[in-house]
Amino acid sequence: MAEKIGVVGLRQIEAALFKRWPATQPVTGYLVRKAKSLGIAVPITETVYSLAKGVEYAARLRREAV
């Protein structure tokens, strides 16, 4: 059975992701566009790219709200 992660643990994970996502998004975006132009399916990379965009959007909303 999976362990439950508390709010503090989730905030630590979130902070670590926010530090790494900005560098991830341009690279994954390039890979998705290049693969599409070559007709190659990259579903996992597309998912990572979408998640990176979502994290960046949420961070921007959070900054604007403060």
PyMOL CGO cylinders between C-alpha atoms (Angstrom):
from pymol import cmd
from pymol.cgo import CYLINDER

trace = [
    CYLINDER, 0.00, 0.00, 0.00, 1.32, 3.44, -0.90, 0.3, 1, 1, 1, 1, 1, 1,
    CYLINDER, 1.32, 3.44, -0.90, 2.36, 5.78, 1.87, 0.3, 1, 1, 1, 1, 1, 1,
    CYLINDER, 2.36, 5.78, 1.87, 0.43, 8.98, 2.35, 0.3, 1, 1, 1, 1, 1, 1,
    CYLINDER, 0.43, 8.98, 2.35, 2.40, 12.15, 1.74, 0.3, 1, 1, 1, 1, 1, 1,
    CYLINDER, 2.40, 12.15, 1.74, 1.65, 15.07, 4.03, 0.3, 1, 1, 1, 1, 1, 1,
    CYLINDER, 1.65, 15.07, 4.03, 1.24, 18.68, 2.99, 0.3, 1, 1, 1, 1, 1, 1,
    CYLINDER, 1.24, 18.68, 2.99, 4.85, 19.47, 3.92, 0.3, 1, 1, 1, 1, 1, 1,
    CYLINDER, 4.85, 19.47, 3.92, 6.09, 16.62, 1.74, 0.3, 1, 1, 1, 1, 1, 1,
    CYLINDER, 6.09, 16.62, 1.74, 3.98, 17.81, -1.19, 0.3, 1, 1, 1, 1, 1, 1,
    CYLINDER, 3.98, 17.81, -1.19, 5.30, 21.34, -0.82, 0.3, 1, 1, 1, 1, 1, 1,
    CYLINDER, 5.30, 21.34, -0.82, 8.88, 20.04, -0.87, 0.3, 1, 1, 1, 1, 1, 1,
    CYLINDER, 8.88, 20.04, -0.87, 8.15, 18.09, -4.05, 0.3, 1, 1, 1, 1, 1, 1,
    CYLINDER, 8.15, 18.09, -4.05, 6.45, 21.12, -5.58, 0.3, 1, 1, 1, 1, 1, 1,
    CYLINDER, 6.45, 21.12, -5.58, 9.43, 23.36, -4.75, 0.3, 1, 1, 1, 1, 1, 1,
    CYLINDER, 9.43, 23.36, -4.75, 11.85, 20.88, -6.33, 0.3, 1, 1, 1, 1, 1, 1,
    CYLINDER, 11.85, 20.88, -6.33, 9.73, 20.66, -9.48, 0.3, 1, 1, 1, 1, 1, 1,
    CYLINDER, 9.73, 20.66, -9.48, 9.47, 24.44, -9.84, 0.3, 1, 1, 1, 1, 1, 1,
    CYLINDER, 9.47, 24.44, -9.84, 13.28, 24.64, -9.80, 0.3, 1, 1, 1, 1, 1, 1,
    CYLINDER, 13.28, 24.64, -9.80, 13.64, 22.09, -12.61, 0.3, 1, 1, 1, 1, 1, 1,
    CYLINDER, 13.64, 22.09, -12.61, 10.64, 22.66, -14.91, 0.3, 1, 1, 1, 1, 1, 1,
    CYLINDER, 10.64, 22.66, -14.91, 11.77, 25.92, -16.53, 0.3, 1, 1, 1, 1, 1, 1,
    CYLINDER, 11.77, 25.92, -16.53, 14.82, 24.15, -17.99, 0.3, 1, 1, 1, 1, 1, 1,
    CYLINDER, 14.82, 24.15, -17.99, 12.74, 21.15, -19.02, 0.3, 1, 1, 1, 1, 1, 1,
    CYLINDER, 12.74, 21.15, -19.02, 10.04, 22.90, -21.02, 0.3, 1, 1, 1, 1, 1, 1,
    CYLINDER, 10.04, 22.90, -21.02, 12.14, 24.27, -23.93, 0.3, 1, 1, 1, 1, 1, 1,
    CYLINDER, 12.14, 24.27, -23.93, 13.90, 20.94, -24.42, 0.3, 1, 1, 1, 1, 1, 1,
    CYLINDER, 13.90, 20.94, -24.42, 10.75, 18.84, -24.33, 0.3, 1, 1, 1, 1, 1, 1,
    CYLINDER, 10.75, 18.84, -24.33, 8.94, 21.37, -26.53, 0.3, 1, 1, 1, 1, 1, 1,
    CYLINDER, 8.94, 21.37, -26.53, 11.67, 21.05, -29.15, 0.3, 1, 1, 1, 1, 1, 1,
    CYLINDER, 11.67, 21.05, -29.15, 11.55, 17.25, -28.98, 0.3, 1, 1, 1, 1, 1, 1,
    CYLINDER, 11.55, 17.25, -28.98, 7.76, 17.21, -29.40, 0.3, 1, 1, 1, 1, 1, 1,
    CYLINDER, 7.76, 17.21, -29.40, 7.89, 19.57, -32.41, 0.3, 1, 1, 1, 1, 1, 1,
    CYLINDER, 7.89, 19.57, -32.41, 10.78, 17.69, -34.04, 0.3, 1, 1, 1, 1, 1, 1,
    CYLINDER, 10.78, 17.69, -34.04, 9.15, 14.29, -33.52, 0.3, 1, 1, 1, 1, 1, 1,
    CYLINDER, 9.15, 14.29, -33.52, 5.89, 15.58, -34.96, 0.3, 1, 1, 1, 1, 1, 1,
    CYLINDER, 5.89, 15.58, -34.96, 7.69, 16.92, -38.05, 0.3, 1, 1, 1, 1, 1, 1,
    CYLINDER, 7.69, 16.92, -38.05, 9.31, 13.50, -38.52, 0.3, 1, 1, 1, 1, 1, 1,
    CYLINDER, 9.31, 13.50, -38.52, 6.08, 11.59, -37.92, 0.3, 1, 1, 1, 1, 1, 1,
    CYLINDER, 6.08, 11.59, -37.92, 7.36, 9.95, -34.74, 0.3, 1, 1, 1, 1, 1, 1,
    CYLINDER, 7.36, 9.95, -34.74, 5.00, 9.37, -31.80, 0.3, 1, 1, 1, 1, 1, 1,
    CYLINDER, 5.00, 9.37, -31.80, 6.41, 10.51, -28.45, 0.3, 1, 1, 1, 1, 1, 1,
    CYLINDER, 6.41, 10.51, -28.45, 3.47, 10.27, -26.05, 0.3, 1, 1, 1, 1, 1, 1,
    CYLINDER, 3.47, 10.27, -26.05, 5.52, 10.34, -22.84, 0.3, 1, 1, 1, 1, 1, 1,
    CYLINDER, 5.52, 10.34, -22.84, 7.49, 13.39, -23.96, 0.3, 1, 1, 1, 1, 1, 1,
    CYLINDER, 7.49, 13.39, -23.96, 4.23, 15.09, -24.96, 0.3, 1, 1, 1, 1, 1, 1,
    CYLINDER, 4.23, 15.09, -24.96, 2.86, 14.39, -21.49, 0.3, 1, 1, 1, 1, 1, 1,
    CYLINDER, 2.86, 14.39, -21.49, 5.97, 15.79, -19.79, 0.3, 1, 1, 1, 1, 1, 1,
    CYLINDER, 5.97, 15.79, -19.79, 5.76, 18.89, -22.00, 0.3, 1, 1, 1, 1, 1, 1,
    CYLINDER, 5.76, 18.89, -22.00, 2.09, 19.41, -21.15, 0.3, 1, 1, 1, 1, 1, 1,
    CYLINDER, 2.09, 19.41, -21.15, 2.83, 19.03, -17.45, 0.3, 1, 1, 1, 1, 1, 1,
    CYLINDER, 2.83, 19.03, -17.45, 5.70, 21.52, -17.70, 0.3, 1, 1, 1, 1, 1, 1,
    CYLINDER, 5.70, 21.52, -17.70, 3.43, 24.04, -19.39, 0.3, 1, 1, 1, 1, 1, 1,
    CYLINDER, 3.43, 24.04, -19.39, 0.81, 23.51, -16.69, 0.3, 1, 1, 1, 1, 1, 1,
    CYLINDER, 0.81, 23.51, -16.69, 3.31, 23.96, -13.88, 0.3, 1, 1, 1, 1, 1, 1,
    CYLINDER, 3.31, 23.96, -13.88, 4.61, 27.14, -15.49, 0.3, 1, 1, 1, 1, 1, 1,
    CYLINDER, 4.61, 27.14, -15.49, 1.07, 28.47, -15.91, 0.3, 1, 1, 1, 1, 1, 1,
    CYLINDER, 1.07, 28.47, -15.91, 0.20, 27.70, -12.28, 0.3, 1, 1, 1, 1, 1, 1,
    CYLINDER, 0.20, 27.70, -12.28, 3.39, 29.40, -11.09, 0.3, 1, 1, 1, 1, 1, 1,
    CYLINDER, 3.39, 29.40, -11.09, 2.58, 32.48, -13.15, 0.3, 1, 1, 1, 1, 1, 1,
    CYLINDER, 2.58, 32.48, -13.15, -0.94, 32.63, -11.69, 0.3, 1, 1, 1, 1, 1, 1,
    CYLINDER, -0.94, 32.63, -11.69, 0.47, 32.23, -8.20, 0.3, 1, 1, 1, 1, 1, 1,
    CYLINDER, 0.47, 32.23, -8.20, 2.97, 35.08, -8.75, 0.3, 1, 1, 1, 1, 1, 1,
    CYLINDER, 2.97, 35.08, -8.75, 0.26, 37.36, -10.15, 0.3, 1, 1, 1, 1, 1, 1,
    CYLINDER, 0.26, 37.36, -10.15, -2.04, 36.63, -7.20, 0.3, 1, 1, 1, 1, 1, 1,
    CYLINDER, -2.04, 36.63, -7.20, 0.54, 37.81, -4.66, 0.3, 1, 1, 1, 1, 1, 1,
]
cmd.load_cgo(trace, "trace")
